[in-house]
């Protein structure tokens, strides 16, 4: 095990608690794991919050991002301590791109995320449609809790542009979720291909980190052992 430090970065609408299953599997195998709790208010602030956690590890770090967290690790991953990037059903923007820019390129004929109109600069998912769109393979009670404990996602986070894409200089891995109704699988394949990432696939929803933590942990271990 070359890189023993792992930092897990959550996406929009959720917080770091969803990583519990992945955290448990990795720590059981001897990894030192930290989970960020960034506010998803702006990309700049989220990246700064993640860099603080990365720098506290005192050594090489595998930096893992789910969904919007992919944009955060793309911005924060230029940190000298980051040895590898792992994208989990995540956005992979290039320099000068934002999450909004990537979303604009998604196909319009497939499932559309049930994002409600912004209120006071923040976004939420329709609670009634959360289970089907965000967490279709998660237990109904847990999906209901996730829907009812949503974290507001700031418009500045979606609009924030990457200053320097970390994947252009750091090795990357990507877990594509083939049953995803938030980020289309084809878009995931295109983003991971552009980044030159090593790709695995899982028949899972957007919440693969909750429903199939072992699949996520396996990809992280591959990145750790390769770096």
C-alpha positions in Angstrom: 0.0 0.0 0.0 1.9 3.0 -1.3 -0.6 5.8 -0.4 -2.3 5.2 2.9 -4.1 8.5 3.3 -7.6 9.0 1.7 -9.7 12.1 1.7 -13.4 11.7 0.8 -15.2 14.7 -0.7 -19.0 14.7 -1.0 -21.1 16.3 -3.7 -24.1 18.6 -3.8 -27.4 18.1 -1.8 -25.6 15.8 0.7 -22.9 15.9 3.4 -20.0 13.7 4.3 -22.0 11.2 6.4 -22.9 9.2 3.2 -19.3 8.0 3.0 -19.7 5.9 6.2 -19.7 2.6 4.4 -16.7 3.4 2.3 -14.9 4.8 5.3 -15.5 1.7 7.3 -14.1 -0.6 4.6 -11.0 1.5 4.0 -10.2 2.0 7.7 -10.6 -1.8 8.3 -7.9 -2.3 5.7 -5.5 0.1 7.4 -6.1 3.3 5.4 -6.1 6.7 7.2 -9.4 8.2 6.0 -10.7 11.8 6.4 -14.2 13.0 5.3 -14.6 16.6 4.4 -17.6 18.7 5.4 -17.4 21.6 2.9 -20.4 23.9 2.7 -21.1 23.7 -1.1 -21.6 27.4 -1.3 -18.8 28.2 -3.8 -16.3 26.1 -5.6 -13.4 28.3 -4.4 -14.3 28.0 -0.8 -15.0 24.3 -1.1 -11.6 23.7 -2.7 -9.9 25.7 0.1 -11.7 23.6 2.7 -10.6 20.4 1.1 -7.0 21.6 0.8 -6.9 22.2 4.5 -7.9 18.6 5.1 -5.4 17.3 2.5 -2.5 19.3 4.0 -3.4 18.0 7.5 -2.6 14.5 6.4 1.2 15.1 6.3 1.8 12.8 3.3 0.6 11.6 0.0 -3.2 11.6 -0.4 -5.7 9.8 -2.7 -8.4 12.5 -3.2 -11.9 11.1 -3.9 -14.9 13.1 -5.1 -18.5 12.2 -5.7 -20.7 14.1 -8.1 -20.0 17.9 -7.6 -17.1 16.7 -5.4 -15.4 15.8 -8.7 -15.2 19.5 -9.5 -13.9 20.2 -6.0 -11.1 17.7 -6.3 -10.3 18.9 -9.8 -9.6 22.3 -8.3 -8.1 21.2 -5.0 -6.1 18.3 -6.4 -3.2 20.4 -7.7 -2.0 20.4 -4.1 1.4 18.9 -3.8 0.3 16.2 -1.3 -2.3 14.7 -3.7 -0.9 11.6 -5.4 -4.1 10.4 -7.2 -7.7 11.5 -8.0 -10.7 9.2 -7.8 -14.0 10.3 -9.4 -17.2 8.5 -8.3 -20.1 9.3 -10.6 -18.6 12.7 -10.7 -18.1 15.9 -12.8 -14.7 16.2 -14.3 -14.4 19.8 -15.6 -11.4 21.1 -17.5 -9.6 24.4 -16.9 -12.0 27.3 -17.3 -15.1 25.0 -17.1 -17.8 24.8 -14.5 -20.4 22.2 -13.5 -23.0 24.3 -15.2 -21.0 24.2 -18.4 -20.8 20.4 -18.3 -24.5 20.1 -17.5 -25.3 22.1 -20.6 -23.8 19.4 -22.7 -25.9 16.6 -21.2 -28.4 14.9 -23.5 -31.9 16.3 -23.1 -33.8 13.2 -24.1 -32.8 11.1 -21.0 -33.9 11.4 -17.3 -33.6 14.9 -16.0 -32.5 15.6 -12.4 -35.6 17.0 -10.4 -33.8 20.2 -9.4 -36.3 22.8 -8.1 -36.0 26.4 -9.2 -33.4 28.3 -7.1 -34.5 30.0 -3.9 -32.3 32.8 -2.5 -29.4 31.5 -4.6 -29.7 27.8 -3.5 -30.9 24.6 -5.1 -32.7 21.6 -3.7 -34.0 18.4 -5.3 -37.7 17.6 -5.3 -38.1 15.5 -2.1 -40.8 13.3 -3.7 -38.5 12.4 -6.6 -35.2 12.1 -4.7 -35.3 8.4 -4.2 -35.9 7.6 -7.9 -33.4 10.1 -9.3 -30.6 10.3 -6.7 -30.7 7.0 -4.8 -32.8 4.4 -6.6 -30.8 1.5 -5.2 -30.8 2.7 -1.7 -33.2 1.5 1.0 -36.4 3.6 0.9 -36.1 4.7 4.5 -32.5 5.8 4.1 -33.3 7.5 0.8 -36.2 9.4 2.5 -33.7 10.5 5.2 -31.3 11.7 2.6 -34.1 13.6 0.9 -35.2 15.2 4.1 -31.7 16.2 5.2 -30.6 17.8 2.0 -27.9 20.4 2.1 -28.7 23.5 0.0 -26.4 23.7 -3.1 -25.2 27.2 -3.9 -25.4 28.5 -7.4 -21.9 29.9 -7.0 -20.7 26.3 -6.6 -22.2 25.3 -9.9 -20.9 28.4 -11.7 -17.4 28.3 -10.3 -14.7 27.7 -12.9 -11.6 25.5 -12.6 -8.4 27.5 -12.4 -6.1 24.5 -13.2 -7.5 21.0 -13.8 -5.6 18.6 -11.5 -6.3 15.6 -13.7 -4.0 17.1 -16.4 -1.0 16.4 -14.1 -2.2 13.7 -11.6 -3.2 10.1 -12.4 -7.0 9.6 -12.1 -9.5 6.8 -11.7 -13.3 6.9 -12.5 -16.2 4.8 -11.4 -19.1 5.0 -13.9 -22.6 4.3 -12.6 -24.6 2.7 -15.4 -28.0 3.3 -13.8 -27.4 6.9 -12.9 -30.3 9.4 -13.4 -28.4 12.5 -12.2 -25.3 12.4 -14.4 -25.9 10.4 -17.6 -23.6 7.4 -17.9 -22.5 8.4 -21.4 -21.5 11.8 -20.0 -19.5 10.1 -17.3 -17.7 8.0 -19.9 -16.9 11.1 -22.0 -15.6 13.1 -19.1 -13.5 10.2 -17.8 -12.2 9.5 -21.3 -11.2 13.1 -21.8 -9.3 12.9 -18.5 -7.5 9.7 -19.5 -8.8 8.1 -16.3 -8.7 4.4 -15.5 -12.4 3.4 -15.6 -14.4 0.9 -13.7 -18.2 0.6 -14.0 -20.9 -0.4 -11.5 -24.6 -1.1 -12.1 -25.6 1.4 -9.6 -27.5 4.7 -9.0 -25.9 8.1 -8.4 -25.6 7.1 -4.8 -23.2 4.2 -5.4 -21.1 5.4 -2.5 -24.0 4.5 -0.2 -25.5 1.5 -2.0 -22.3 -0.2 -3.1 -19.5 1.0 -0.8 -17.3 -2.0 -1.7 -17.2 -1.1 -5.4 -16.1 2.4 -4.5 -13.5 1.2 -1.9 -12.1 -1.2 -4.5 -11.4 1.7 -7.0 -9.8 3.8 -4.2 -7.5 0.9 -3.3 -6.5 0.5 -6.9 -5.5 4.2 -7.0 -3.7 3.9 -3.7 -1.7 0.8 -4.7 -0.8 2.4 -8.1 0.7 5.5 -6.5 
